[in-house]
Amino acid sequence: MNNTPLSKVAKLALGCSMLALTTGAVSAQELALEEIVVTAQKREQSFQDVPISITAIGGEKLNNFSAGGEDIRLLSSRVPGLNAESSNGRVAPRFYLRGLGNTDFDLAASQPVSVIVDDVVMENVILKSFPLFDVDRVEVLRGPQGTLFGRNTPAGIIKFDTRKPTQETEGYVSASYGSFGTTTVEAALGGGISEKVSARVSGLYQRRGDYIDNGFTGERDALGGFDEKAARLQLQFDPTDNFRALANVHVRSIEGTAAVFRANILTTGSNDLNDNFDRDTVFFDDEANNPQEYDQWGTSLKLEYDLENGMSITSVTAYENAEGFSRGDIDGGNPTGPGVIPFQSATQDGLDDLDQFTQELRLSQQATDNLFYQVGFYYFDGDFTVRTRPFFVPDSTVRHQNETWAVFGQVAYDFTQDTTLTVGIRYTDDEKTADAFSGAFGSQLPTVELDGNHVSWDAAVNHVVNDDLSVYARVASGFRAPTIQSRDVAFFGVPTTAPEETIISYEAGFKAVLAENTLRWNGAVFYYDVSDLQVTAVGGADNSVRLESLEEVIGYGFETDIEWLASENLTITAGVGYANTEINDTNIRIPTCGSQQCTVTNPVDANGFAIIDGNPLPQAPDWTVNFTADYHQPVGDDGEFFIFADYALQGDTNLLLYAAEEFNTSGNFELGLRTGYRWNDGQYEVAVFGRNVTNEANLKGIIDFNNNTGFVNEPQVFGVSFGARF
């Protein structure tokens, strides 16, 4: 590792791990880490017993990260190996695990990282953006999860579990106010309605005022803000000792600014932001100023019935609905400057009535002391229409329909008291159709149909070395279903398709609780081989969006993280992830920047297309590093002073499939701080906070259409907050 700022931070995080190992017990009789219970394998298990690379984050920690109004992308680089970004603002996030993801911005895009909320898959990219509030735990599972979670999970899953109703009456309210009028109000109340029924209602309100001026039109505070509301109601019904029912209804509405594209903020030959970049000013000739509106709601019903002999049946039925639009000034500029944009290129994309229905039915049993099994059936039906409005031709619409069913099973067998073998298999049948009407041609195009079926499997061995250490090895396969990309029908193009993508992955790791239960240290190494990786070539001279299949992609690396009770008053966490990805495809050719303002470093063919064989995957950082420190000092009989600091860093990252001097980043980082006072044994809290404290302007993505347009991270926000629990 070179002696760069990134390598120094990585060495520091690893050094914390080694320091913790050599540190003696710190009041060991009084200090101990709480056991982490996860549901990564659709049953409650100790974190130490699950043979998968997992990072688990509690809801309280998420609250620190989200203090400045951040959305779900706040997880980026705060979990080893995880990157997140979006060219659609606060909706349609794109996630990448171990380098695997999809840069496609289309609302019908398929992603290899699945998002699961309360046992329900959020398949469409809009559904993935539901805001975070009243969350109990986040589990990030790295590597293929095809056996239990199905197709479109070859990179892994991000699993959110919200707080559930209990008979105990309790709740909280928190409010904050900060820069640009950034306001967050979150509240929840739960408790027993009767001996058999309990409920929990929770809600979130977030807003930020417009703070970015449009220098071209002269409009002050024209864009940059948002207004978002969300709520959730859960009812828990326990009529008998062996039957439970949990109903969930949730809603969300957002109105504000989509992604803010900025023209020519990169100078040819450099990836540094130039003098054209001004966080508080853009120069849009589209006076709409990138508006965005979405409404979303959903409901689910989870039924659990315990039979005799340790057998149980679980049913999860769910429905999700969403609609809305985002509009973007794609070139990010105007005909006069900064930079010369020769024409107006605003485009609006939206969903017309997305409907998603899912049904899962599982039977599980602890058959003997040594044997656990579960089998199940899964059904998915999705139907939505993407409407694209280029403004220079009539609207185009594409209706996407997707029907999937699967059967699966998993067995865990304890060969000895210390060694467990877990194997699983799943058969999936997936059918997709796309019916497109091209406004450019004024005609209905032929229906595109894809049908894929696949068998996914995995096998893992977990061995408990002693009470403090377990080691595991896992091999897993997975796949992403065949995909249809139809956005180009709005721009005189035709749909493109990609066959199913398959992966075989190997990993080995350890999970340790050391220093007399004051240090938790986990680590894993991995290697994967992907065939027919689905990628999207976006941009170029015609600003096209075309699916491609890469013949092979190889990836390898490691993740490690620690949680250390350094003293009675100080908790430290640190994580490091490394992923090396390489495209092995000598035949693939990718169009490069349409403006000719970029410096392509790949070889090019006779047509000027880049030969990307040997490149890393786009948006796949080689290093991710995160660090937190949580310190509290008692004051008086029932109060305490506290300070929480967090740091996240992303290493070398290529932003596109082809390599160019301009379109990459290195060393992007953000720092957060939160400090305050709690009293009445933690019931009340006041604090001041800062997000992106050093006001970093980190390039998150680019558009290579007719100039060097880019978009950046969230602004610096300082504020105050108050919270109360009851």
N, C-alpha and C positions, 0 to 999 in steps of 0.2 A: 504494500500500500504506500503510495507516495505521500510526502509530507505536506498535504494540502489541508485547507480548513476542514474539508469533509473528513479526511482521514484522521485528523486530530480529534474531531468529535466522536467518530466511530471508536477510536482507541480509548477515549474517555469512557464511553458507555461500556466497552468491554472491560476496561479497568475497574469500573464499579463492580462488575461481576466478580472479578478476581479479588478485589479488596474485601468484598462481602464474605468470600470463602475463607479469608484469612483472619477475619474479625472474630474475636471471642464472643461468647454469649453476652448479650446486653440485657441485663435483668430478665434472663430467660424464663424465670419462674413466673414473671408477670406479663411478659410479652409473647404473643403468638399470632401468627397469621390465621385468618379465618379460612376454613375450607371452602373451596370454590366448587359449586355444583352446577353442571352444565347439562344441556339436553341435545348435545351434538349428534347423538345417535337415537333421537326420538324417545329417550327415556332418561330419567334422572340418574346421573353418575357423578362420582367424584372426578374432578378435572384430571387427577393423576392417573385414572384408570382408562382414559380414552386415548386410543392409539392414533391420534390425528394431531397435526400441528394446529393449535388453537391459541388465539388471544382473546381473553374475556375482559370486558370493561364494564364496570358498574355504572349505574345511572348517575350517581353523585359526581363521578369524574367527568361524565359527559356534560354536566351542567357548567363546569368550569370552562370547557372548550367552547361552549355555545353562548358565553356571556355577552358577546358583541353582536348577537343576532345571526350567527352562522347557521347554515343549513346542513344537510346530511354529508356534504363534502368535507366537513370538519374532521372526518376520520382519516383523511389523506395524510400519509406518512406518520400518523400517530399510532399505527399498527405496523409492525415489521412486514415489509413486502407489499403494502397497500398504497395505491395511488388513486386519486379521484379528481375528476375535472368535468366541466360542462361548457359547451358553447351555446347552451340554452338557458343560462342563468340558474335560477333556483329550481328549475324543473329539468328532467331528463339527465340525471347524473350518469357519468360513465366511470365504472370501477375497473381496476386492474390489480390482479394478485399474481405475485411471482412473475410479473411481466406480461401476463396474458390478459387481454382486454379487447375492446373494439372502439375505434375512434369515430365510427359512423354516427353522424348527428341526426339521422332520420328518425322519426317517431315510431317507425316500425322496425328499427334495428334490433338484431338479436345480440345479446351480451353473454359472455362466458362466465360472468360472476353473477350469481343469483342473489336476490334479496328476499328474505323470508321474514314476515312480520306476524307474530302470534300464530305460527304454524301454517301461514298462507303465503304462497309464492306471489310476489309482485312482478309479473312477467314484463309488462310494458314499461318503457323508460319513464313515463310520467308517473305511474304507480310507485316506482322506486323512490320518488322524491318526497313521499309523505313526511311531514316534519317530525322531529324528535321531541317528545315531551312525555313525562310520566313513564320513563323507560326504567325497567328494572335491571336489564343486562343486555349487552351486545356480545355476541360470539362470532368471531371471524375464523372460519374454517378454511385452511389453505389446502390446495390439492383437489383432485376430482372427488365429487360427492354424488356420483351417479346412482349408487345403489338405493339410498334412502331419499334423495331429493331430485332425482330424475335428470332429464336432458337439460342442456344449457347451464351445466355446473362444472365444466372441465377445469376451470381455474379455482373454484371454491364457492363458498356462500358467505353472506353477511346476514346474520340471524338476530333479529330484534325481539325481545320479550318485554312486553309492557307490564306494569304493576297490576296485579289482579285483585279482585274484591276479597275481603276477609270479614269475619264477624266483628273484629275490633274496629271501632270508630276512630278514624285518623285521617289526616290530610295535611295540606300545606298550601301556602300562597307565596309567590315570589314576584318581584317587580324590579326592573332596571331601566335606567335611562342613560343615554350616552351620546357621543358625537353624531352629528347629522340627524338628531332626533331619533336615534335608534332606541326603540322601546320594546321591551319584552315583558309580558305578564303571563305567568303560568300558575295554574291552581289545580288542585285535586281534592276530592272528598270521597271517602269510602266507609262502609260499615254494614252492619247487619240490619236488614229490614224486618226480618223475623228469624226464627230459629233455623229455618230452611233456606232463606234467601238473603243474599248480601249483594251490594252494588258498589260501583265506583264510577264516578264521573270526573273527567279531567279535561282541561282545555288550555289552549295556547293562543296568545295574540302577539304578533311581532310586526313592527313597522320600521321603516327608515324613510326620512324625507328625501326628496330629490335634491341632490347636491352638485350634479355635474351640469355645467353650462354648455349650451350649444353655441360655439363661437361663430358658426356660419350664419345662423338665423338671428343671433343676438339674444336668444332667450336664456334668461338666468334660471338656474335650478330646474333644468328641463327634464332630467332623467337621473337614474341611479337608485331611486327609492323602491320600496315595496310595501305592501300591506297584506298580511297573511293571517288567517284565522283557522283554527282546527279544534276539534273536540272529539271526545270518545266516551261512550257509555258502555259499561260492562255489567252484566247481571249473572251472578253465580247462584245456581239452584241445586241444592243437595237434598232431594226428597228422602233418600235412604242411605245407608252406610256404603252401599256398593254401586250407587248411580250418581253421576255428577253431570251438570249441564252448564256451559258457559256461553252466553250470548254477547256479541260485540257489535256495536254500531259506531262508525267513525265518519267524520266529514272534514272537508278541507276546502278553503277558497283562497286564492292568491291573485293579487292584481299589482302590477308594478312594471319594472324594467327587465327586459330579457338581457342576455349578455351584451356587454358594451364593447363593440369592435372599434379599434383605433387604427386609422390608416397610417402606413409608413412610419411606424415607431421603431422599425429596424432598418439600419443602413446597410446597403449592399456590402458584404464582406465581414459583417459583425453581428453577433447575437446580443449585443448590449442595447438597452433601450436608449434611443437618441433624444435630441431636444424637441422632437415632435410630440413626445409623450408628456402629457399633463393630466394627472389623475382627476383633476377637477374640470377639465374642458375637453370637449370633442368638437368636430366640425362636420356635422351630418347635413347633407342636403335633403334627406328624408325628414320632413318636419314631424312625422309621427313619433320619433325619438324612441324606437325600439320598445313598444308596449308588449305586455304579456298578461294574459288572464287564463286561469284554469279553475275549474270546480271538480271536486272528486268526492265520492262517498263509497262506503262499502259496509258489508255486514258479514258476520260469520257465526256459526253455531258449532261448538265442540261438545260432543257427547262421549262420556266414558262410563263403561259398565264392567264391573268386576264380577267374573264368574268364579266357579269353584276351582280349586287346585292351582291358584295363582294365575289364572288366565284372565285376560281383559280384552275388551273390544273398544276401539277408539274410532270415532267418526268426526271428520272436520269438513263442514260444508261452508262455502264462502262465495260471495259475489262482490265484484268491484266495478265501479263505473267512473268514467272521467270524460271531460270534454273541455276544450279551450284552444288557445292559439298563442303563438309567439311571433313577433315581427322583428326583423333585423335589417339594419343598413349594412349589408354584407361587405361592401368595400370599406366601410368605416370612415368615409371622407366625402369629398365633393370635387367639382371640376377646377377649383381655384387653389386649394391648399388647406393644410400643409400636404405637399405632394399633389400630383395631378391625377385625378380620377376621371376618366373620360366620359363616364355615363353613370346614371343612377341605377342602383342594383338592389333596392330593398325587396325582400321576399318575406312572405308570411306562410308559416306552416301551422296546422292545427289538427286536433282530433275531433271528429264528429261522432259522439256517442260511443265511447269504448265500453264494451261489456265483457267481463271475464267471470266465468263460473268454474269453480273447482270442487272436487269431491275426493276425499281420501278416506279409506276404510282400512283399519289395521287390527290384526289379532296378534296378541303377544302373550307369552307365558314364561315364567320361571319354572321350566318343566321339572328340573331336578336341582340339587344344590350346585351342580356343575354346568347345567345347560340352560341357556336362555335363547329364545327365538322370537322372531316377529315376521309376519307375512302381511301383504297388503295389496290393495288395488287403488289406482289413482286415475282420475279423469280430469281433463282440462278442455275448456271450450272458450276461445277468444274470438271476438268480432269487433272490428273498428275500421273507421275510414279516415285516412289521412288526406287533408285538403291542402293543396299548395297554391298560393296566389302570387305569381311573379309580377303582376300588375301591368305587364306589357302584352300579355295574352290572357284569355279567359282562364278561370280556375281549372286545375286538374284534380281529380279525386282517385284514390286507390283504396278499394275495400279489401282488407286483409282478414282472412278467416283461418283459424288454426284449431284443429281438434287433435287431442293426444290422449292416449290411454296407456297404462302400464301396470304390470304385476311385478312384485318384488318380494324378496325374502332375505333375512339375515339370521345367522346363528352365531352365538358366542359360547365357546366351550372351554371350561377350565381343565386343562390337562393335569395341572397340579394346583396347589393352593396359590402358587405364585405366577403361573404361566397361563395366559388365555389366548386362544385363537379365535378370531372373528372373521367370518367370510360372509359375503353377500352377493346377490345377483339380481338384475332387473332387466326385464324385457319392455321396450318402449316402441309404440307405433305412433308416428307423428305425420299428420297431413296438413299441408298449407295450400291456400289458393290466394291469388291476387287478381282482382278485376279492376282494370284501370281505364279511366276516361281521360284522354289527353286534351286539355284545353288548347294546346299549341296546334294540334291537328284537327280539333273539333270532332273527335271520333272515339268510339269504344275500341280498345285493344283486345286481342284474344286473351282469354283467361290463362293465367300461369298456374300450373299445379305441380306440387312437389310432394313426394311420399317417401318417408324414410322409416326404417325400423332398425333397432340396434339392441344388442345385449351388453350391458355394463356390469362390471363386477369389481370386487376388491377383496383383499385378504390382508390381515394384519395380526401380528403377534405382539402381545404386551407382556413383559416380564418384570415382576416386582423383585428388585435386587434386595431391598430391605425396606424398613418402614419409611425411609427418607428418599428413596430413589427407585424409579421405574424406567425401563428402556423399552423401545418399541421399534418395529420395522413394518412398513406398509407398502403394498403394491396395489395400484388402482387404475382402472380404466374409466373413461367417460366419453361423452360426445356432445356436440352441439348440433341440433337438428338442421336439416337443409334450410336455406334462407333465400328470401326473395327481396331484392332491392329495386323499388319502383319509382323513386323520386324523380328520376330523369325524364319521366313521361311529361313532366311540366315544362321541360326545356328541350323539346324536339327529340327526345331519346326514347329508348325502350327499356323494359325491365331487364335486370341481370339476376342471375341465380348462382348459388354456390352449393355444392354437395355437402353432406354431413362431414363434420370435423371430428376426428378421434384423437384421443390422447392415452398414452400409457405413462404412468408416473411411479417413481420409486422414492421413498423417503425413509429415514431412520432418525430417531430422536430420543431425547431423555426428558424426564420431568422430575425435578428434585426439590425437596423441602429440607433446607440445611440450617446450620447455625442454630440448632435447638428451636426449629420452627419459626425463625425470624427472617428467613430468606427463601423465596421461591425462585427457582432458576430453571428455565426451559430452553431447549434448543432442538433444532432439526436441520438436517441436510437433505437436499432433494435433487432429483434429476428427472426430466420428462422429455418425451419425444411426441410431437404433435404432427399428424398427417392431415393434409388438406385444410390447414388453418384458414378460417374465413377472415379476410381483412377487407378494408374499404379504401380504395384509392379516391381521394376527394380533392377537387380543385383542378389545377392545371389551366391551360388556356381556355378551355370550354367550361370550366367550373363543374365538371361532371362528377357523379357519384357512382362508382362502379365496384361491384363485388369481385373479389379475386380469391383464389384458393392457392395458398403457398404449399408447395410439395412437402416440405418438412421444416419444422422449427425445433431446435434443441434448446433446452434451458436447464441451468443448474445453479445452485447457490445454497444459502442457509438463512435461518432466522434464529435469533436468540433474544430472550427478554428476561428481566428480573423484577421482582418486587421485594424490597428490603426494608424491614423495620429497623432502621439504623439506631433508633433510640425510642424511648417512650413517646417522644414528641415529634419525631421525624420519620417520614416514609418516603423512600426513593424508588422510582421505577425507571427502567431504561430498556430500550429495545433497539436492535440492529437487524436489518435485513439486507441481503445481497442477492441479486439475480443477474445472471449473464444469459442473454438470449441471442440466438443466431439463426438467421434465415438461411436455409439450404435449398435454393431453387435457382438454377442457372438459366431458366427460361423466362422468368417473370420480368415484365417491363412496366415501368410506372411513369406516367406523364409528370413533368416537373412544373415549376412555377410559370404561370401564364404571363407574368409581367416581364420576365427575363431579368428581374432585379435580385434574384438569389444566385448564390454561388454553389452549384451542385458539386459535391465532392465524390459522388459515385461515377463510375464509367457510364457513358451514354452510348446508345446505338445510333444507327444512321438517321433515325427519326427524332433524335434528341430525347428519347425516353431513357430513364435511369435504370441501370442494371443493379438490383438491390441485393443480390446474392452476398451473404456474409454480414448484412446489416443487423443491428438489434431491432427488436420490435418497437413500434412507436409507443410513446407514453409509458415506457418500461424503464424506470430509474434503476441504475445499477445498485445504488445504496439508498436505503431509507433508515433514518436514525431518529429516535424520539427519547425524550427525557422528561420526567416530572419530579418535583420535590414538594412535599406537603408537610409544612411545619406548623405546630400549634403550641402555644405557651399558656398554661393556666394563669388566670388573673382573678384573685379573690376566691370566694367560695364556689361560685357557679358560672364563672366566665372564662373566656380564653381568647387570646389574640391568635390569628392564623394568617399564613401566607402560602399561596399555591403558585408555583411557577411551572410552565411547560414549554418545551422546545421541540420543534419538528423540522427535519432537514431532508431534502431530496437531492440525490446525486445526479450524475450525468444522465440526461434524458433526451433521446431523439424524439422530435414532435411529429414527424411524418414517416412514411415508409421509406422514402429516399433521404439521403443525407445531404445537408447543405450547411454552409458556415453560419447562416442566419437562424436556422430552424432547429435549435437545440438549446438546452439549459444545463446549468451546473451549479450546485450549491444553493439552490433556493431554500430559504428557511423562514420560519416565523416563530416569534416568542410571545408568550402570553403570561400575564401576571394577575393575581387576584389576592387582595389582602383585606382583612377586616376584623371584626369583633363579634363573638357569639356570647350570649348570656342566657341565664335561666336554664342551665344544663343543655345548651344547644338549641333551645326552642326558638330563639330569635337571633337574627344575624343582620349586620350591616357591613357593606364592603365597597371598596373601589376596585375597578378592574381595568385592564388594558389588553386589547387583542391586536396582534401585529404591532407590538409595542415599538419596534424600531422602524416602522413605516416602510417595510420592504415592498418594492414593486416587482413581483415575480411573474415572469411570462408563463402563462399556463397553456396557451395554445395559439395557433396562427391560422390565417386563411391566405393561401398562396395564389389567389385568383388573378387579380390585376394590379396588385401592389403588395407590400409587405405589411399586411394587417395583422394585429395581434390582440389578445385579450389577457388580462392580468388578474391577480388575486384580489381579495377583499381589502378595503382600506383600513387604515389605523383607526381604532375606536377606543376611546376612553369613556368610562362611565361609573355610575354608582348603583348599588342594588340593595334591596331589603328583602328578607325572607322570614317567614314564621311557620312553625309546625304545630299541629294540635292533634 
